[in-house]
Amino acid sequence: MDTFHLSNRWLKASFLVGEIALILCLGAFDLWTGPELSFSLFYLLPIYLAVWLLDKWAGMFISIFSGVTWLAADFMAGHTYSHPLIPYWNAAVRLSFFLTTTYLLAQLKKRLEVEERLARTDPLTQVANGKHFYTLSEAEIARARSAGSPLTIVYIDVDDFKGINDRLGHHAGDRLLCLIASTLQRRVRSSDIVARVGGDEFALLLPDTDAEPTQRILSALKNLLVQETERGGWPVTFSIGAVTFVRPPDSVDDMIRDADRLMYVAKSSGKNTVQHEVLRDQSPDKDGMPRGIGVPSDIVD
């Protein structure tokens, strides 16, 4: 379940004005019907909307405004009580009920937001996880197909990562993975997608990126990764496979398979290399492989 937020300032202000108008209408209806009918349940609707679409503080404001409105309607109706403090006691009870509801809704919203983030994000590196990468890739393929734009996927494997875990422990390996993820995020554009798709494997999706800019990106990316790991004293290198699709692939599985294949070609050819291929025709050749134009394995100085 996706939570929804109002982000525009004027939209928020308009929403609050509408909430206040709704509560005033409820107060007027409460005044008109008299004490025999209770409308406390209806006051919960604007409180719920304020918490869910804005935040906890908006919910508290609406709760207090609802309690004051109800108390004002009570006084204006001219109700008589056996003790003058009874209406204030009733108002305090109602306000407590409204504020408790606000708190519980805010906690529920927070929990749902955490669950949504965990469902999309790798908990260690805080980049997208494999499942979310797959979902985002489906959307990008559909967009590229509609716009007729190119699409590039990059697959990165950390060479000799197992040795880091064996010699230095898994905590050190986790720190290295976080360093790689943050380095990738710093280098890519806001429209690009970074994901951790395996233990020591990362994927990048570069929308609207043709062959020539891909080669520049790959060169800069590999050099930056090497600089950051050398600065930290990490004895690792990177095998990278990249595929630029002039026409969008038929599916995410096809796209990932092609990039994964090139990554293993880079690893088997001596590691620490980049394999980049441009696919212009998705029909397979006689060996069952997609037809493309290969770029020499090590395109990085």
C-alpha positions as CSV (number, residue, x, y, z in Angstrom):
1,M,0.0,0.0,0.0
2,D,1.6,3.3,-1.1
3,T,1.2,6.3,1.1
4,F,0.3,9.5,-0.7
5,H,1.7,12.9,0.2
6,L,0.7,16.5,-0.8
7,S,4.0,18.2,-1.5
8,N,3.0,21.5,-3.1
9,R,2.8,24.3,-0.6
10,W,-0.3,25.9,-2.1
11,L,-2.0,22.5,-2.4
12,K,-1.3,21.9,1.3
13,A,-2.8,25.3,2.3
14,S,-5.9,24.7,0.1
15,F,-6.3,21.2,1.6
16,L,-6.2,22.6,5.2
17,V,-8.7,25.3,4.3
18,G,-11.0,22.6,3.0
19,E,-10.5,20.5,6.1
20,I,-11.4,23.5,8.3
21,A,-14.5,24.2,6.2
22,L,-15.5,20.5,6.6
23,I,-15.1,20.6,10.4
24,L,-17.2,23.8,10.6
25,C,-19.9,22.1,8.5
26,L,-19.8,19.2,10.9
27,G,-20.1,21.6,13.9
28,A,-23.0,23.4,12.3
29,F,-24.8,20.1,11.6
30,D,-24.0,19.0,15.2
31,L,-25.6,22.3,16.5
32,W,-28.7,21.8,14.3
33,T,-29.4,18.2,15.3
34,G,-28.9,18.8,19.0
35,P,-27.5,16.5,21.7
36,E,-29.5,13.4,20.8
37,L,-27.3,12.5,17.8
38,S,-23.5,12.1,18.0
39,F,-21.3,12.8,15.1
40,S,-17.9,12.1,16.6
41,L,-17.2,9.4,14.0
42,F,-17.4,12.0,11.2
43,Y,-14.8,14.2,12.8
44,L,-12.3,11.3,12.3
45,L,-12.4,11.7,8.5
46,P,-10.7,15.1,8.3
47,I,-8.2,13.9,11.0
48,Y,-7.4,10.8,9.0
49,L,-6.9,12.8,5.8
50,A,-4.7,15.4,7.5
51,V,-2.4,12.7,8.9
52,W,-2.3,10.6,5.8
53,L,-1.9,13.3,3.2
54,L,0.1,15.8,5.2
55,D,1.7,14.8,8.5
56,K,1.3,14.2,12.2
57,W,1.3,17.9,13.1
58,A,-1.4,18.7,10.6
59,G,-3.4,15.9,12.2
60,M,-2.9,17.4,15.7
61,F,-4.0,20.8,14.5
62,I,-7.2,19.3,12.9
63,S,-7.8,17.3,16.1
64,I,-7.6,20.4,18.3
65,F,-9.8,22.4,15.9
66,S,-12.3,19.6,15.9
67,G,-12.4,19.5,19.7
68,V,-12.9,23.3,19.9
69,T,-15.6,23.3,17.2
70,W,-17.5,20.6,19.0
71,L,-17.2,22.5,22.3
72,A,-18.4,25.7,20.6
73,A,-21.4,23.9,19.1
74,D,-22.2,22.5,22.6
75,F,-22.2,26.0,24.1
76,M,-24.1,27.6,21.3
77,A,-26.8,24.9,21.5
78,G,-27.5,26.0,25.1
79,H,-27.3,22.6,26.7
80,T,-27.7,22.5,30.4
81,Y,-25.6,20.3,32.6
82,S,-25.7,19.4,36.3
83,H,-22.2,20.9,36.7
84,P,-20.5,23.8,34.8
85,L,-17.3,21.8,34.3
86,I,-19.1,18.8,32.5
87,P,-18.8,20.3,29.0
88,Y,-15.1,21.0,29.5
89,W,-14.6,17.4,30.7
90,N,-16.5,16.1,27.6
91,A,-14.4,18.3,25.4
92,A,-11.2,17.0,27.0
93,V,-12.3,13.4,26.5
94,R,-13.1,14.0,22.9
95,L,-9.8,15.8,22.3
96,S,-7.9,13.0,23.9
97,F,-9.7,10.6,21.6
98,F,-8.9,12.7,18.6
99,L,-5.2,13.1,19.6
100,T,-4.8,9.3,20.3
101,T,-6.3,8.6,16.9
102,T,-3.8,11.0,15.3
103,Y,-0.9,9.4,17.1
104,L,-1.9,5.9,16.0
105,L,-2.5,6.9,12.4
106,A,0.9,8.6,12.3
107,Q,2.6,5.5,13.7
108,L,0.8,3.3,11.1
109,K,1.8,5.7,8.3
110,K,5.4,5.7,9.5
111,R,5.4,1.9,9.6
112,L,4.0,1.6,6.1
113,E,6.6,4.0,4.8
114,V,9.4,1.9,6.3
115,E,7.9,-1.2,4.8
116,E,7.6,0.4,1.4
117,R,11.2,1.6,1.6
118,L,12.5,-1.8,2.7
119,A,10.6,-3.5,-0.2
120,R,12.4,-1.2,-2.7
121,T,15.8,-0.7,-1.1
122,D,18.8,-2.9,-0.3
123,P,19.1,-2.5,3.5
124,L,22.9,-2.4,3.4
125,T,23.8,0.0,0.6
126,Q,20.5,1.9,0.5
127,V,20.3,1.7,-3.3
128,A,17.5,-0.1,-5.1
129,N,17.3,-3.9,-4.6
130,G,17.0,-6.4,-7.5
131,K,13.2,-6.6,-7.3
132,H,12.8,-2.8,-7.5
133,F,15.4,-2.6,-10.3
134,Y,13.3,-5.0,-12.3
135,T,10.1,-3.0,-11.8
136,L,11.8,0.3,-12.7
137,S,13.5,-1.4,-15.7
138,E,10.1,-2.5,-17.0
139,A,8.8,1.1,-16.9
140,E,11.9,2.4,-18.6
141,I,11.7,-0.2,-21.4
142,A,8.1,0.8,-22.0
143,R,9.0,4.5,-22.0
144,A,12.0,3.9,-24.4
145,R,9.7,1.8,-26.7
146,S,7.2,4.6,-26.8
147,A,9.7,7.4,-27.3
148,G,12.0,5.4,-29.6
149,S,15.0,6.3,-27.4
150,P,18.1,4.2,-26.6
151,L,18.7,2.4,-23.3
152,T,21.8,1.2,-21.7
153,I,22.3,-1.3,-18.9
154,V,25.6,-1.7,-17.0
155,Y,26.5,-4.8,-14.9
156,I,29.4,-4.5,-12.4
157,D,31.0,-7.3,-10.5
158,V,33.6,-6.8,-7.8
159,D,36.7,-8.9,-8.6
160,D,38.2,-10.8,-5.6
161,F,35.5,-9.7,-3.3
162,K,35.4,-13.1,-1.6
163,G,38.9,-12.6,-0.5
164,I,37.9,-9.4,1.4
165,N,35.3,-11.4,3.4
166,D,37.7,-14.2,4.0
167,R,40.6,-12.2,5.1
168,L,39.0,-9.1,6.7
169,G,35.6,-10.3,7.7
170,H,32.1,-9.6,6.5
171,H,32.0,-6.3,8.2
172,A,34.8,-5.0,6.0
173,G,33.1,-6.4,3.0
174,D,29.9,-4.5,3.9
175,R,31.9,-1.3,4.2
176,L,33.3,-1.9,0.7
177,L,29.9,-2.5,-0.8
178,C,28.6,0.7,0.8
179,L,31.6,2.6,-0.6
180,I,30.9,1.2,-4.1
181,A,27.2,2.1,-3.9
182,S,27.8,5.6,-2.8
183,T,30.4,6.1,-5.5
184,L,28.0,4.9,-8.2
185,Q,25.3,7.2,-6.9
186,R,27.6,10.2,-7.0
187,R,28.6,9.6,-10.6
188,V,25.2,8.9,-12.2
189,R,22.4,11.3,-13.2
190,S,19.2,11.7,-11.3
191,S,17.4,9.9,-14.0
192,D,19.7,6.9,-13.8
193,I,19.0,3.9,-11.6
194,V,21.5,2.2,-9.3
195,A,20.8,-1.2,-7.8
196,R,22.5,-3.9,-5.9
197,V,21.4,-7.1,-7.7
198,G,23.6,-9.7,-6.0
199,G,26.1,-10.2,-3.2
200,D,28.9,-8.2,-4.9
201,E,27.1,-7.2,-8.2
202,F,25.6,-3.9,-9.1
203,A,23.5,-2.8,-12.0
204,L,23.0,0.6,-13.6
205,L,20.2,1.6,-16.0
206,L,20.9,4.6,-18.1
207,P,17.8,5.9,-20.0
208,D,18.3,7.9,-23.2
209,T,21.9,6.9,-23.4
210,D,23.5,5.9,-26.7
211,A,26.8,4.2,-27.4
212,E,29.1,7.2,-27.4
213,P,28.0,8.7,-24.1
214,T,27.9,5.2,-22.6
215,Q,31.6,4.8,-23.3
216,R,32.5,8.1,-21.7
217,I,30.4,7.1,-18.7
218,L,32.0,3.7,-18.4
219,S,35.5,5.2,-18.6
220,A,34.8,7.8,-15.9
221,L,32.9,5.3,-13.7
222,K,35.6,2.6,-13.7
223,N,38.3,5.2,-13.1
224,L,36.3,6.7,-10.2
225,L,35.7,3.2,-8.7
226,V,39.4,2.3,-8.9
227,Q,40.4,5.7,-7.3
228,E,38.0,5.3,-4.4
229,T,39.0,1.7,-3.7
230,E,42.7,2.4,-4.0
231,R,42.4,5.4,-1.7
232,G,40.8,3.1,0.9
233,G,43.4,0.4,0.4
234,W,40.9,-2.2,-1.0
235,P,42.6,-4.8,-3.1
236,V,39.8,-5.2,-5.6
237,T,39.1,-4.5,-9.3
238,F,35.9,-4.4,-11.4
239,S,34.6,-6.4,-14.3
240,I,31.9,-4.5,-16.2
241,G,29.5,-5.6,-18.9
242,A,27.4,-3.0,-20.6
243,V,24.8,-3.2,-23.4
244,T,23.4,-0.3,-25.3
245,F,20.0,-1.1,-26.9
246,V,19.3,1.1,-29.9
247,R,15.9,-0.5,-29.9
248,P,14.5,-1.4,-26.4
249,P,14.8,-5.1,-25.5
250,D,11.8,-7.4,-25.5
251,S,11.9,-7.8,-21.7
252,V,13.9,-7.0,-18.6
253,D,15.1,-10.6,-18.5
254,D,16.6,-10.3,-22.0
255,M,18.3,-7.0,-21.0
256,I,19.8,-8.4,-17.8
257,R,20.9,-11.6,-19.5
258,D,22.8,-9.7,-22.2
259,A,24.6,-7.5,-19.6
260,D,25.3,-10.4,-17.4
261,R,26.8,-12.3,-20.3
262,L,29.2,-9.5,-21.1
263,M,30.2,-9.1,-17.5
264,Y,31.3,-12.7,-17.4
265,V,33.2,-12.2,-20.7
266,A,35.0,-9.3,-19.0
267,K,35.7,-11.5,-15.9
268,S,36.9,-14.5,-17.9
269,S,39.2,-12.3,-20.1
270,G,41.4,-11.4,-17.1
271,K,39.1,-9.3,-14.9
272,N,39.4,-5.5,-14.4
273,T,38.0,-4.9,-17.9
274,V,34.9,-3.5,-19.5
275,Q,32.9,-5.1,-22.3
276,H,30.5,-2.9,-24.1
277,E,28.2,-4.0,-26.9
278,V,25.7,-2.0,-29.0
279,L,22.6,-4.1,-30.0
280,R,20.7,-2.8,-33.0
281,D,18.9,-6.0,-33.9
282,Q,17.2,-8.2,-31.2
283,S,16.9,-11.3,-33.5
284,P,19.4,-14.0,-32.5
285,D,22.2,-15.2,-34.6
286,K,22.9,-18.8,-35.6
287,D,24.4,-19.5,-32.1
288,G,21.3,-18.1,-30.4
289,M,23.1,-14.9,-29.3
290,P,21.7,-11.5,-30.0
291,R,23.2,-9.6,-33.0
292,G,25.2,-6.5,-32.0
293,I,28.3,-4.5,-32.5
294,G,31.0,-5.3,-30.0
295,V,33.3,-2.7,-28.5
296,P,36.8,-3.9,-27.5
297,S,36.9,-5.3,-24.0
298,D,39.0,-2.7,-22.2
299,I,37.7,0.6,-23.3
300,V,39.2,2.4,-20.2
301,D,42.7,3.8,-20.1
